[in-house]
């Protein structure tokens, strides 16, 4: 669920591309949280970074 009142969303809503990237990052966050339960926080961050980079690379 996207909170359109959240300050990050409000900031990202300034442009279409920023908003799309923001939504992709939220999606990546949800994927990581659901699929990598129980792994250490630093590994979660690595997975999140991987997913975010892959997604953004494929937006073009």
mmCIF file as gemmi writes it, N, C-alpha and C atoms, coordinates in Angstrom:
data_model
loop_
_atom_site.group_PDB
_atom_site.id
_atom_site.type_symbol
_atom_site.label_atom_id
_atom_site.label_alt_id
_atom_site.label_comp_id
_atom_site.label_asym_id
_atom_site.label_entity_id
_atom_site.label_seq_id
_atom_site.pdbx_PDB_ins_code
_atom_site.Cartn_x
_atom_site.Cartn_y
_atom_site.Cartn_z
_atom_site.occupancy
_atom_site.B_iso_or_equiv
_atom_site.pdbx_formal_charge
_atom_site.auth_seq_id
_atom_site.auth_asym_id
_atom_site.pdbx_PDB_model_num
ATOM 1 N N . UNK Axp A 1 ? 0.835 -1.18 0 1 0 ? 1 A 1
ATOM 2 C CA . UNK Axp A 1 ? 0 0 0 1 0 ? 1 A 1
ATOM 3 C C . UNK Axp A 1 ? 0.884 1.249 0 1 0 ? 1 A 1
ATOM 4 N N . UNK Axp A 2 ? 0.512 2.197 -0.798 1 0 ? 2 A 1
ATOM 5 C CA . UNK Axp A 2 ? 1.28 3.438 -0.911 1 0 ? 2 A 1
ATOM 6 C C . UNK Axp A 2 ? 0.574 4.537 -0.138 1 0 ? 2 A 1
ATOM 7 N N . UNK Axp A 3 ? 1.3 5.157 0.756 1 0 ? 3 A 1
ATOM 8 C CA . UNK Axp A 3 ? 0.76 6.267 1.547 1 0 ? 3 A 1
ATOM 9 C C . UNK Axp A 3 ? 1.06 7.562 0.796 1 0 ? 3 A 1
ATOM 10 N N . UNK Axp A 4 ? 0.065 8.074 0.072 1 0 ? 4 A 1
ATOM 11 C CA . UNK Axp A 4 ? 0.304 9.259 -0.746 1 0 ? 4 A 1
ATOM 12 C C . UNK Axp A 4 ? 0.467 10.535 0.078 1 0 ? 4 A 1
ATOM 13 N N . UNK Axp A 5 ? 0.333 10.43 1.4 1 0 ? 5 A 1
ATOM 14 C CA . UNK Axp A 5 ? 0.594 11.567 2.265 1 0 ? 5 A 1
ATOM 15 C C . UNK Axp A 5 ? 1.979 11.517 2.898 1 0 ? 5 A 1
ATOM 16 N N . UNK Axp A 6 ? 2.683 10.417 2.706 1 0 ? 6 A 1
ATOM 17 C CA . UNK Axp A 6 ? 4.023 10.269 3.279 1 0 ? 6 A 1
ATOM 18 C C . UNK Axp A 6 ? 4.963 11.28 2.628 1 0 ? 6 A 1
ATOM 19 N N . UNK Axp A 7 ? 5.838 11.854 3.415 1 0 ? 7 A 1
ATOM 20 C CA . UNK Axp A 7 ? 6.704 12.922 2.9 1 0 ? 7 A 1
ATOM 21 C C . UNK Axp A 7 ? 7.572 12.464 1.732 1 0 ? 7 A 1
ATOM 22 N N . UNK Axp A 8 ? 7.996 11.192 1.734 1 0 ? 8 A 1
ATOM 23 C CA . UNK Axp A 8 ? 8.799 10.699 0.615 1 0 ? 8 A 1
ATOM 24 C C . UNK Axp A 8 ? 7.976 10.608 -0.664 1 0 ? 8 A 1
ATOM 25 N N . UNK Axp A 9 ? 6.728 10.185 -0.543 1 0 ? 9 A 1
ATOM 26 C CA . UNK Axp A 9 ? 5.869 10.116 -1.721 1 0 ? 9 A 1
ATOM 27 C C . UNK Axp A 9 ? 5.568 11.526 -2.239 1 0 ? 9 A 1
ATOM 28 N N . UNK Axp A 10 ? 5.285 12.434 -1.329 1 0 ? 10 A 1
ATOM 29 C CA . UNK Axp A 10 ? 4.998 13.817 -1.729 1 0 ? 10 A 1
ATOM 30 C C . UNK Axp A 10 ? 6.195 14.394 -2.476 1 0 ? 10 A 1
ATOM 31 N N . UNK Axp A 11 ? 7.388 14.159 -1.967 1 0 ? 11 A 1
ATOM 32 C CA . UNK Axp A 11 ? 8.602 14.622 -2.634 1 0 ? 11 A 1
ATOM 33 C C . UNK Axp A 11 ? 8.741 13.982 -4.011 1 0 ? 11 A 1
ATOM 34 N N . UNK Axp A 12 ? 8.531 12.664 -4.087 1 0 ? 12 A 1
ATOM 35 C CA . UNK Axp A 12 ? 8.701 11.934 -5.348 1 0 ? 12 A 1
ATOM 36 C C . UNK Axp A 12 ? 7.634 12.298 -6.373 1 0 ? 12 A 1
ATOM 37 N N . UNK Axp A 13 ? 6.491 12.756 -5.918 1 0 ? 13 A 1
ATOM 38 C CA . UNK Axp A 13 ? 5.385 13.061 -6.829 1 0 ? 13 A 1
ATOM 39 C C . UNK Axp A 13 ? 5.659 14.293 -7.689 1 0 ? 13 A 1
ATOM 40 N N . UNK Axp A 14 ? 6.78 14.941 -7.473 1 0 ? 14 A 1
ATOM 41 C CA . UNK Axp A 14 ? 7.121 16.121 -8.273 1 0 ? 14 A 1
ATOM 42 C C . UNK Axp A 14 ? 7.353 15.782 -9.727 1 0 ? 14 A 1
ATOM 43 N N . UNK Axp A 15 ? 7.784 14.549 -9.987 1 0 ? 15 A 1
ATOM 44 C CA . UNK Axp A 15 ? 7.981 14.156 -11.381 1 0 ? 15 A 1
ATOM 45 C C . UNK Axp A 15 ? 7.578 12.692 -11.553 1 0 ? 15 A 1
ATOM 46 N N . UNK Axp A 16 ? 7.206 12.366 -12.754 1 0 ? 16 A 1
ATOM 47 C CA . UNK Axp A 16 ? 6.749 11.008 -13.054 1 0 ? 16 A 1
ATOM 48 C C . UNK Axp A 16 ? 7.838 9.964 -12.798 1 0 ? 16 A 1
ATOM 49 N N . UNK Axp A 17 ? 9.068 10.254 -13.21 1 0 ? 17 A 1
ATOM 50 C CA . UNK Axp A 17 ? 10.162 9.307 -13.033 1 0 ? 17 A 1
ATOM 51 C C . UNK Axp A 17 ? 10.512 9.124 -11.562 1 0 ? 17 A 1
ATOM 52 N N . UNK Axp A 18 ? 10.537 10.202 -10.798 1 0 ? 18 A 1
ATOM 53 C CA . UNK Axp A 18 ? 10.802 10.078 -9.364 1 0 ? 18 A 1
ATOM 54 C C . UNK Axp A 18 ? 9.741 9.211 -8.692 1 0 ? 18 A 1
ATOM 55 N N . UNK Axp A 19 ? 8.498 9.43 -9.062 1 0 ? 19 A 1
ATOM 56 C CA . UNK Axp A 19 ? 7.408 8.662 -8.476 1 0 ? 19 A 1
ATOM 57 C C . UNK Axp A 19 ? 7.532 7.182 -8.843 1 0 ? 19 A 1
ATOM 58 N N . UNK Axp A 20 ? 7.861 6.893 -10.075 1 0 ? 20 A 1
ATOM 59 C CA . UNK Axp A 20 ? 8.027 5.514 -10.513 1 0 ? 20 A 1
ATOM 60 C C . UNK Axp A 20 ? 9.175 4.842 -9.756 1 0 ? 20 A 1
ATOM 61 N N . UNK Axp A 21 ? 10.277 5.532 -9.59 1 0 ? 21 A 1
ATOM 62 C CA . UNK Axp A 21 ? 11.407 4.977 -8.841 1 0 ? 21 A 1
ATOM 63 C C . UNK Axp A 21 ? 11.04 4.731 -7.384 1 0 ? 21 A 1
ATOM 64 N N . UNK Axp A 22 ? 10.306 5.646 -6.803 1 0 ? 22 A 1
ATOM 65 C CA . UNK Axp A 22 ? 9.868 5.498 -5.419 1 0 ? 22 A 1
ATOM 66 C C . UNK Axp A 22 ? 8.993 4.252 -5.267 1 0 ? 22 A 1
ATOM 67 N N . UNK Axp A 23 ? 8.052 4.075 -6.162 1 0 ? 23 A 1
ATOM 68 C CA . UNK Axp A 23 ? 7.159 2.917 -6.106 1 0 ? 23 A 1
ATOM 69 C C . UNK Axp A 23 ? 7.948 1.628 -6.321 1 0 ? 23 A 1
ATOM 70 N N . UNK Axp A 24 ? 8.91 1.64 -7.217 1 0 ? 24 A 1
ATOM 71 C CA . UNK Axp A 24 ? 9.753 0.461 -7.439 1 0 ? 24 A 1
ATOM 72 C C . UNK Axp A 24 ? 10.551 0.111 -6.188 1 0 ? 24 A 1
ATOM 73 N N . UNK Axp A 25 ? 11.037 1.112 -5.49 1 0 ? 25 A 1
ATOM 74 C CA . UNK Axp A 25 ? 11.79 0.858 -4.259 1 0 ? 25 A 1
ATOM 75 C C . UNK Axp A 25 ? 10.896 0.282 -3.175 1 0 ? 25 A 1
ATOM 76 N N . UNK Axp A 26 ? 9.658 0.783 -3.09 1 0 ? 26 A 1
ATOM 77 C CA . UNK Axp A 26 ? 8.72 0.201 -2.129 1 0 ? 26 A 1
ATOM 78 C C . UNK Axp A 26 ? 8.448 -1.259 -2.454 1 0 ? 26 A 1
ATOM 79 N N . UNK Axp A 27 ? 8.288 -1.554 -3.734 1 0 ? 27 A 1
ATOM 80 C CA . UNK Axp A 27 ? 8.04 -2.924 -4.169 1 0 ? 27 A 1
ATOM 81 C C . UNK Axp A 27 ? 9.237 -3.813 -3.828 1 0 ? 27 A 1
ATOM 82 N N . UNK Axp A 28 ? 10.441 -3.329 -4.093 1 0 ? 28 A 1
ATOM 83 C CA . UNK Axp A 28 ? 11.654 -4.089 -3.781 1 0 ? 28 A 1
ATOM 84 C C . UNK Axp A 28 ? 11.741 -4.352 -2.28 1 0 ? 28 A 1
ATOM 85 N N . UNK Axp A 29 ? 11.393 -3.363 -1.492 1 0 ? 29 A 1
ATOM 86 C CA . UNK Axp A 29 ? 11.409 -3.522 -0.038 1 0 ? 29 A 1
ATOM 87 C C . UNK Axp A 29 ? 10.455 -4.627 0.392 1 0 ? 29 A 1
ATOM 88 N N . UNK Axp A 30 ? 9.251 -4.633 -0.146 1 0 ? 30 A 1
ATOM 89 C CA . UNK Axp A 30 ? 8.271 -5.668 0.192 1 0 ? 30 A 1
ATOM 90 C C . UNK Axp A 30 ? 8.751 -7.054 -0.24 1 0 ? 30 A 1
ATOM 91 N N . UNK Axp A 31 ? 9.326 -7.149 -1.436 1 0 ? 31 A 1
ATOM 92 C CA . UNK Axp A 31 ? 9.858 -8.432 -1.909 1 0 ? 31 A 1
ATOM 93 C C . UNK Axp A 31 ? 10.916 -8.978 -0.956 1 0 ? 31 A 1
ATOM 94 N N . UNK Axp A 32 ? 11.819 -8.131 -0.555 1 0 ? 32 A 1
ATOM 95 C CA . UNK Axp A 32 ? 12.907 -8.557 0.325 1 0 ? 32 A 1
ATOM 96 C C . UNK Axp A 32 ? 12.375 -8.961 1.696 1 0 ? 32 A 1
ATOM 97 N N . UNK Axp A 33 ? 11.487 -8.166 2.243 1 0 ? 33 A 1
ATOM 98 C CA . UNK Axp A 33 ? 10.949 -8.482 3.575 1 0 ? 33 A 1
ATOM 99 C C . UNK Axp A 33 ? 10.178 -9.799 3.581 1 0 ? 33 A 1
ATOM 100 N N . UNK Axp A 34 ? 9.465 -10.09 2.519 1 0 ? 34 A 1
ATOM 101 C CA . UNK Axp A 34 ? 8.659 -11.32 2.447 1 0 ? 34 A 1
ATOM 102 C C . UNK Axp A 34 ? 9.481 -12.551 2.08 1 0 ? 34 A 1
ATOM 103 N N . UNK Axp A 35 ? 10.535 -12.391 1.286 1 0 ? 35 A 1
ATOM 104 C CA . UNK Axp A 35 ? 11.267 -13.535 0.751 1 0 ? 35 A 1
ATOM 105 C C . UNK Axp A 35 ? 12.552 -13.875 1.489 1 0 ? 35 A 1
ATOM 106 N N . UNK Axp A 36 ? 13.013 -13.013 2.354 1 0 ? 36 A 1
ATOM 107 C CA . UNK Axp A 36 ? 14.267 -13.261 3.053 1 0 ? 36 A 1
ATOM 108 C C . UNK Axp A 36 ? 14.077 -13.139 4.564 1 0 ? 36 A 1
ATOM 109 N N . UNK Axp A 37 ? 13.079 -13.829 5.069 1 0 ? 37 A 1
ATOM 110 C CA . UNK Axp A 37 ? 12.761 -13.803 6.499 1 0 ? 37 A 1
ATOM 111 C C . UNK Axp A 37 ? 13.872 -14.495 7.289 1 0 ? 37 A 1
ATOM 112 N N . UNK Axp A 38 ? 14.311 -13.846 8.348 1 0 ? 38 A 1
ATOM 113 C CA . UNK Axp A 38 ? 15.265 -14.466 9.25 1 0 ? 38 A 1
ATOM 114 C C . UNK Axp A 38 ? 16.728 -14.264 8.925 1 0 ? 38 A 1
ATOM 115 N N . UNK Axp A 39 ? 17.043 -13.543 7.848 1 0 ? 39 A 1
ATOM 116 C CA . UNK Axp A 39 ? 18.465 -13.313 7.575 1 0 ? 39 A 1
ATOM 117 C C . UNK Axp A 39 ? 18.897 -12.014 8.26 1 0 ? 39 A 1
ATOM 118 N N . UNK Axp A 40 ? 20.174 -11.885 8.542 1 0 ? 40 A 1
ATOM 119 C CA . UNK Axp A 40 ? 20.686 -10.705 9.253 1 0 ? 40 A 1
ATOM 120 C C . UNK Axp A 40 ? 20.371 -9.4 8.494 1 0 ? 40 A 1
ATOM 121 N N . UNK Axp A 41 ? 20.202 -8.319 9.242 1 0 ? 41 A 1
ATOM 122 C CA . UNK Axp A 41 ? 19.855 -7.02 8.632 1 0 ? 41 A 1
ATOM 123 C C . UNK Axp A 41 ? 20.799 -6.572 7.524 1 0 ? 41 A 1
ATOM 124 N N . UNK Axp A 42 ? 22.101 -6.793 7.689 1 0 ? 42 A 1
ATOM 125 C CA . UNK Axp A 42 ? 23.032 -6.342 6.65 1 0 ? 42 A 1
ATOM 126 C C . UNK Axp A 42 ? 22.821 -7.107 5.345 1 0 ? 42 A 1
ATOM 127 N N . UNK Axp A 43 ? 22.425 -8.373 5.44 1 0 ? 43 A 1
ATOM 128 C CA . UNK Axp A 43 ? 22.128 -9.14 4.233 1 0 ? 43 A 1
ATOM 129 C C . UNK Axp A 43 ? 20.806 -8.678 3.608 1 0 ? 43 A 1
ATOM 130 N N . UNK Axp A 44 ? 19.848 -8.296 4.449 1 0 ? 44 A 1
ATOM 131 C CA . UNK Axp A 44 ? 18.591 -7.745 3.925 1 0 ? 44 A 1
ATOM 132 C C . UNK Axp A 44 ? 18.867 -6.48 3.117 1 0 ? 44 A 1
ATOM 133 N N . UNK Axp A 45 ? 19.742 -5.647 3.649 1 0 ? 45 A 1
ATOM 134 C CA . UNK Axp A 45 ? 20.079 -4.412 2.945 1 0 ? 45 A 1
ATOM 135 C C . UNK Axp A 45 ? 20.759 -4.703 1.618 1 0 ? 45 A 1
ATOM 136 N N . UNK Axp A 46 ? 21.624 -5.705 1.599 1 0 ? 46 A 1
ATOM 137 C CA . UNK Axp A 46 ? 22.288 -6.089 0.35 1 0 ? 46 A 1
ATOM 138 C C . UNK Axp A 46 ? 21.259 -6.559 -0.677 1 0 ? 46 A 1
ATOM 139 N N . UNK Axp A 47 ? 20.314 -7.378 -0.251 1 0 ? 47 A 1
ATOM 140 C CA . UNK Axp A 47 ? 19.265 -7.87 -1.157 1 0 ? 47 A 1
ATOM 141 C C . UNK Axp A 47 ? 18.414 -6.717 -1.665 1 0 ? 47 A 1
ATOM 142 N N . UNK Axp A 48 ? 18.095 -5.768 -0.775 1 0 ? 48 A 1
ATOM 143 C CA . UNK Axp A 48 ? 17.303 -4.613 -1.174 1 0 ? 48 A 1
ATOM 144 C C . UNK Axp A 48 ? 18.04 -3.79 -2.227 1 0 ? 48 A 1
ATOM 145 N N . UNK Axp A 49 ? 19.314 -3.581 -2.008 1 0 ? 49 A 1
ATOM 146 C CA . UNK Axp A 49 ? 20.119 -2.837 -2.965 1 0 ? 49 A 1
ATOM 147 C C . UNK Axp A 49 ? 20.166 -3.547 -4.316 1 0 ? 49 A 1
ATOM 148 N N . UNK Axp A 50 ? 20.358 -4.86 -4.298 1 0 ? 50 A 1
ATOM 149 C CA . UNK Axp A 50 ? 20.372 -5.635 -5.545 1 0 ? 50 A 1
ATOM 150 C C . UNK Axp A 50 ? 19.066 -5.457 -6.306 1 0 ? 50 A 1
ATOM 151 N N . UNK Axp A 51 ? 17.951 -5.631 -5.61 1 0 ? 51 A 1
ATOM 152 C CA . UNK Axp A 51 ? 16.638 -5.533 -6.261 1 0 ? 51 A 1
ATOM 153 C C . UNK Axp A 51 ? 16.38 -4.134 -6.796 1 0 ? 51 A 1
ATOM 154 N N . UNK Axp A 52 ? 16.759 -3.128 -6.017 1 0 ? 52 A 1
ATOM 155 C CA . UNK Axp A 52 ? 16.546 -1.741 -6.445 1 0 ? 52 A 1
ATOM 156 C C . UNK Axp A 52 ? 17.358 -1.415 -7.701 1 0 ? 52 A 1
ATOM 157 N N . UNK Axp A 53 ? 18.623 -1.81 -7.703 1 0 ? 53 A 1
ATOM 158 C CA . UNK Axp A 53 ? 19.469 -1.536 -8.856 1 0 ? 53 A 1
ATOM 159 C C . UNK Axp A 53 ? 18.966 -2.254 -10.101 1 0 ? 53 A 1
ATOM 160 N N . UNK Axp A 54 ? 18.585 -3.513 -9.946 1 0 ? 54 A 1
ATOM 161 C CA . UNK Axp A 54 ? 18.067 -4.286 -11.081 1 0 ? 54 A 1
ATOM 162 C C . UNK Axp A 54 ? 16.804 -3.635 -11.643 1 0 ? 54 A 1
ATOM 163 N N . UNK Axp A 55 ? 15.912 -3.256 -10.764 1 0 ? 55 A 1
ATOM 164 C CA . UNK Axp A 55 ? 14.654 -2.641 -11.193 1 0 ? 55 A 1
ATOM 165 C C . UNK Axp A 55 ? 14.893 -1.334 -11.929 1 0 ? 55 A 1
ATOM 166 N N . UNK Axp A 56 ? 15.713 -0.475 -11.327 1 0 ? 56 A 1
ATOM 167 C CA . UNK Axp A 56 ? 15.964 0.829 -11.945 1 0 ? 56 A 1
ATOM 168 C C . UNK Axp A 56 ? 16.682 0.702 -13.281 1 0 ? 56 A 1
ATOM 169 N N . UNK Axp A 57 ? 17.565 -0.261 -13.384 1 0 ? 57 A 1
ATOM 170 C CA . UNK Axp A 57 ? 18.263 -0.473 -14.649 1 0 ? 57 A 1
ATOM 171 C C . UNK Axp A 57 ? 17.285 -0.874 -15.748 1 0 ? 57 A 1
ATOM 172 N N . UNK Axp A 58 ? 16.268 -1.597 -15.394 1 0 ? 58 A 1
ATOM 173 C CA . UNK Axp A 58 ? 15.306 -2.085 -16.37 1 0 ? 58 A 1
ATOM 174 C C . UNK Axp A 58 ? 14.116 -1.16 -16.579 1 0 ? 58 A 1
ATOM 175 N N . UNK Axp A 59 ? 14.12 -0.001 -15.955 1 0 ? 59 A 1
ATOM 176 C CA . UNK Axp A 59 ? 13.059 0.994 -16.186 1 0 ? 59 A 1
ATOM 177 C C . UNK Axp A 59 ? 13.282 1.748 -17.486 1 0 ? 59 A 1
ATOM 178 N N . UNK Axp A 60 ? 14.498 1.788 -17.953 1 0 ? 60 A 1
ATOM 179 C CA . UNK Axp A 60 ? 14.842 2.618 -19.118 1 0 ? 60 A 1
ATOM 180 C C . UNK Axp A 60 ? 14.353 2.056 -20.4 1 0 ? 60 A 1
